[in-house]
Amino acid sequence: MTEMSSEKQGIKLFRGRDAPGLLESGTMRRPEFDADDRAALAADGPRSPHLVTGTHDAVVYRGEGADGVEVLEFRSCTSFGMKIPGGQLERLRRAGQVADEHGDDWAERRAQIAG
């Protein structure tokens, strides 16, 4: 469990490595893909292990009010989900190719950021 570094008026503040990610914190639900795309992607086989290597998300504060933050992206709710519309197969496949091409560099940069 993540330790909060301070709490003030119902807002929990997280610092550095203690900040949970969007999925870990419950702020974001796993994306929901269109059923046909989901089936086609499943038929493609395993996804690139590097698809999320190039990302870093951290919830730096969390409150019971309607404000939230991801890096500097302010939201008007404390939790959300994503529905991926159909017709995204080629984009998703290309994302896997790019992740494979750059995954090692992303992992190195992520290690530098995370310490």
Secondary structure, DSSP 8 states (H G I E B T S, - for coil): ----SEEETTEEE--GGG---HHHHTSB---EE-HHHHHHHHHH-S--TTTTTT------EEESSS-EEETTEEESSS-B--EE-SS-HHHHHHHHHHHHHHHHHHHHHHHHHH-
